[in-house]
């Protein structure tokens, strides 16, 4: 599969295909970091992701997915790439940078994530929610609690997941309030998602 994805990411004529292919390479990069995939083969994926991201003439969608893929790597240059994209004027690159911040699980990004939870851009807020959960950012819980009020379904579901990943006492309190709300409106799907999040949060007590 990796050998099929590499040429699709680099030479396919469709930016949509290139973006999807390089995004999929991120899984191989992550598996190599976890010791579950060949580091030598993963380096091929890393080189492709780096090349696509660093090509300023490449379609921005491809560059976004390339950044998200390489964020799974412990390579030193990843930090600079995230910082560069976060400062970019294109909101799509900024959103990708927030996604990448979460993938690093590094608290150095805490201030940026907290700031973007109040962004006027829904895509930015969504990725900030994801990053807060990936990093386990307890300081984000009050802001997430405010975000869930009148949130759209996609945002609400990401907020629930994020609260479960953070796993603090305050995040569980917010989840329990959301559980009561889900019961009141008889939303079985939402109830199940909240139960899963509470189960994830309970692991922090072990």
Order of alpha helices (4+ residues) and beta strands (2+ residues): alpha-alpha-alpha-alpha-alpha-alpha-alpha-alpha-alpha-alpha-alpha-alpha
